[in-house]
Amino acid sequence: MPRLESNWSGNHVYAADQVLRPRTLEELRKVVAAEPRVKALGTRHCFNDIADFDGGVQIDISDLEPSIDLDSTANTVTVSGATRYGELASFLHARGFGLPNLASLPHCTVAGSVATGTHGSGRRNRGLASAVTALELVTADGDLRSFAHGDKDFAGLVVNVGALGIVTRLTLGLVPSFDLRQTVFEQLPWPALFDHFDDLQDTAYSVSVFTNWANDTVDQVWLKSVDEPDPDLFGARPADGPRHPVHAAGMSAENCTEQLGVPGPWHERLPHFRLGFTPSAGDELQSEYFVPYRHATAAFEALRSLGHRIAPLALCSEIRTIAGDDLWLSPAQGGDRVALHFTWRPWQDEVEALLPAIEERLAPFGVRAHWGKLFHHQGNYPMLSEFRELRARLDPNGVFRSPYVARNIG
Ligand SMILES: Cc1cc2nc3c(=O)[nH]c(=O)nc-3n(C[C@H](O)[C@H](O)[C@H](O)COP(=O)(O)OP(=O)(O)OC[C@H]3O[C@@H](n4cnc5c(N)ncnc54)[C@H](O)[C@@H]3O)c2cc1C
């Protein structure tokens, strides 16, 4: 197979020698057992070399027999790792089920999203990996191993940055399907965000705040709520039409999910972007940092002080919240987090030069970086040494120890 040239954003050209697409589980197991350097590849939506292994093989499992098996008694679904969230969500909704949360885009694979600790927003909503109750993994020796919630080390296996093997199937816990409405507000005064950040979280199921950190007011607040929100949102006003998060740079809202408070199913409101359309701005880079929820407003102050340096490089920046979990490499391991996301103009050198300053300002709060986006240092993951031991046990010869893994995990 030809090698894939680059990731989705085009800022990382893959250095792996080839991409293999096994058609059967047996073939996959043989390849993994035979190859000395292996890395799983999802839909390539990460912004760094996390899915790469120079001189090795990337394995794309999307040609394995696809499966979505619903267990409506246990309220679980078991999917192949290459299943994309958008396809899974339509399947579940048609059968009366839902997932508690989704990321801003439905385009990514379940295995890739879970491996990187992908999340949506909502003070009471945990990251996508928290829905995983079991998984199957082809380990470095070609064995197929099954793990379930409650097994020793399960909390280390789920968010795994692709360092433990190839995840072939995952089981996810479900909720009944539900409806939400999405309403965008504009021009929230900064003092209102500082004074009412907690109250704001309580106004909706999921809240996203968009800013460039430098403007006089907060540009947009997106509420995804069960009930119609109060039109007076701490001084912000409802938008008079659909909005793109990068509205200020003139982006049309055509690729965004429906807004203006029209009720609709969970999977057509929780992502910001629609499957089948380019998500976000397209020509961009991303970074994201997580700090404990209790430090939210102090972190906002820290970023406001860098607003003059952030604004020229950022297409937009998004503030979200995530409920805490116990998954070792999850950004929300150990407690609730506020997520500080940046959609950057595609100016890698300038962005890379600014990241250390952002990380330095956020360091006093125990900052962590999103594994799949651009960062200088991954930050404060206290279970890293446990994960390192688990990795060494499952992969003693370093078959999955790519340069990214060596650099960030050890
Ligand atoms: C426009 C855009 C919007 C985004 N929005 C969000 C968001 O709202 N929230 C958020 O948290 N992130 C977001 N992201 C980041 C995105 O969630 C991650 O990039 C996600 O991990 C990508 O999944 P993927 O299928 O593209 O995986 P890839 O980028 O291909 O791979 C990511 C990692 O997963 C591993 N992996 C993939 N498949 C397997 C497998 N079968 N077994 C083992 N490991 C595997 C790879 O080895 C690699 O380590 C966004 C990215 C983009 C481009």
The ligand as an SDF file (V2000), in Angstrom:
LIG
                    3D

 53 58  0  0  0  0  0  0  0  0999 V2000
  -11.2890   19.7150   13.4000 C   0  0  0  0  0  0  0  0  0  0  0  0
  -10.9220   18.9580   14.6260 C   0  0  0  0  0  0  0  0  0  0  0  0
  -11.7180   19.0710   15.7570 C   0  0  0  0  0  0  0  0  0  0  0  0
  -11.3620   18.3840   16.9240 C   0  0  0  0  0  0  0  0  0  0  0  0
  -12.1900   18.4690   18.0150 N   0  0  0  0  0  0  0  0  0  0  0  0
  -11.8370   17.8400   19.1460 C   0  0  0  0  0  0  0  0  0  0  0  0
  -12.6720   17.9230   20.3020 C   0  0  0  0  0  0  0  0  0  0  0  0
  -13.7490   18.4770   20.2700 O   0  0  0  0  0  0  0  0  0  0  0  0
  -12.2290   17.3490   21.4480 N   0  0  0  0  0  0  0  0  0  0  0  0
  -11.0360   16.6900   21.5180 C   0  0  0  0  0  0  0  0  0  0  0  0
  -10.6710   16.2350   22.6030 O   0  0  0  0  0  0  0  0  0  0  0  0
  -10.2580   16.5290   20.4250 N   0  0  0  0  0  0  0  0  0  0  0  0
  -10.6440   17.0890   19.2480 C   0  0  0  0  0  0  0  0  0  0  0  0
   -9.8580   16.9350   18.1380 N   0  0  0  0  0  0  0  0  0  0  0  0
   -8.7150   16.0470   18.2070 C   0  0  0  0  0  0  0  0  0  0  0  0
   -9.2120   14.6190   17.8670 C   0  0  0  0  0  0  0  0  0  0  0  0
  -10.1570   14.1930   18.7480 O   0  0  0  0  0  0  0  0  0  0  0  0
   -8.1240   13.6500   17.9860 C   0  0  0  0  0  0  0  0  0  0  0  0
   -7.2990   14.0910   16.9590 O   0  0  0  0  0  0  0  0  0  0  0  0
   -8.5660   12.1770   17.7750 C   0  0  0  0  0  0  0  0  0  0  0  0
   -7.7710   11.3360   18.4960 O   0  0  0  0  0  0  0  0  0  0  0  0
   -8.3960   11.7700   16.3980 C   0  0  0  0  0  0  0  0  0  0  0  0
   -8.8320   10.4390   16.1740 O   0  0  0  0  0  0  0  0  0  0  0  0
   -8.3260    9.7600   14.8450 P   0  0  0  0  0  0  0  0  0  0  0  0
   -9.2260    8.6320   14.5310 O   0  0  0  0  0  0  0  0  0  0  0  0
   -8.1670   10.7980   13.7900 O   0  0  0  0  0  0  0  0  0  0  0  0
   -6.9190    9.1960   15.3040 O   0  0  0  0  0  0  0  0  0  0  0  0
   -5.4290    9.4310   14.7160 P   0  0  0  0  0  0  0  0  0  0  0  0
   -5.1170   10.8790   14.7430 O   0  0  0  0  0  0  0  0  0  0  0  0
   -5.2890    8.7310   13.4330 O   0  0  0  0  0  0  0  0  0  0  0  0
   -4.5940    8.6550   15.8320 O   0  0  0  0  0  0  0  0  0  0  0  0
   -4.5610    9.1670   17.1420 C   0  0  0  0  0  0  0  0  0  0  0  0
   -3.9400    8.1670   18.1060 C   0  0  0  0  0  0  0  0  0  0  0  0
   -4.8390    7.0750   18.2640 O   0  0  0  0  0  0  0  0  0  0  0  0
   -4.1510    5.8680   18.0240 C   0  0  0  0  0  0  0  0  0  0  0  0
   -5.0700    4.9270   17.4270 N   0  0  0  0  0  0  0  0  0  0  0  0
   -5.8800    5.1050   16.3700 C   0  0  0  0  0  0  0  0  0  0  0  0
   -6.5430    3.9640   16.1020 N   0  0  0  0  0  0  0  0  0  0  0  0
   -6.1300    3.0560   17.0160 C   0  0  0  0  0  0  0  0  0  0  0  0
   -6.4100    1.7020   17.2680 C   0  0  0  0  0  0  0  0  0  0  0  0
   -7.2840    1.0120   16.5210 N   0  0  0  0  0  0  0  0  0  0  0  0
   -5.7760    1.0870   18.2760 N   0  0  0  0  0  0  0  0  0  0  0  0
   -4.8860    1.7370   19.0540 C   0  0  0  0  0  0  0  0  0  0  0  0
   -4.5800    3.0320   18.8740 N   0  0  0  0  0  0  0  0  0  0  0  0
   -5.2010    3.6790   17.8710 C   0  0  0  0  0  0  0  0  0  0  0  0
   -3.0130    6.2340   17.0850 C   0  0  0  0  0  0  0  0  0  0  0  0
   -1.9590    5.2870   17.1440 O   0  0  0  0  0  0  0  0  0  0  0  0
   -2.6230    7.5710   17.6630 C   0  0  0  0  0  0  0  0  0  0  0  0
   -1.7990    7.3560   18.7730 O   0  0  0  0  0  0  0  0  0  0  0  0
  -10.1970   17.5850   16.9450 C   0  0  0  0  0  0  0  0  0  0  0  0
   -9.4050   17.4460   15.7940 C   0  0  0  0  0  0  0  0  0  0  0  0
   -9.7700   18.1110   14.6390 C   0  0  0  0  0  0  0  0  0  0  0  0
   -8.9620   17.9410   13.4070 C   0  0  0  0  0  0  0  0  0  0  0  0
  1  2  1  0
  2  3  1  0
  2 52  2  0
  3  4  2  0
  4  5  1  0
  4 50  1  0
  5  6  2  0
  6  7  1  0
  6 13  1  0
  7  8  2  0
  7  9  1  0
  9 10  1  0
 10 11  2  0
 10 12  1  0
 12 13  2  0
 13 14  1  0
 14 15  1  0
 14 50  1  0
 15 16  1  0
 16 17  1  0
 16 18  1  0
 18 19  1  0
 18 20  1  0
 20 21  1  0
 20 22  1  0
 22 23  1  0
 23 24  1  0
 24 25  2  0
 24 26  1  0
 24 27  1  0
 27 28  1  0
 28 29  2  0
 28 30  1  0
 28 31  1  0
 31 32  1  0
 32 33  1  0
 33 34  1  0
 33 48  1  0
 34 35  1  0
 35 36  1  0
 35 46  1  0
 36 37  1  0
 36 45  1  0
 37 38  2  0
 38 39  1  0
 39 40  1  0
 39 45  2  0
 40 41  1  0
 40 42  2  0
 42 43  1  0
 43 44  2  0
 44 45  1  0
 46 47  1  0
 46 48  1  0
 48 49  1  0
 50 51  2  0
 51 52  1  0
 52 53  1  0
M  END
$$$$
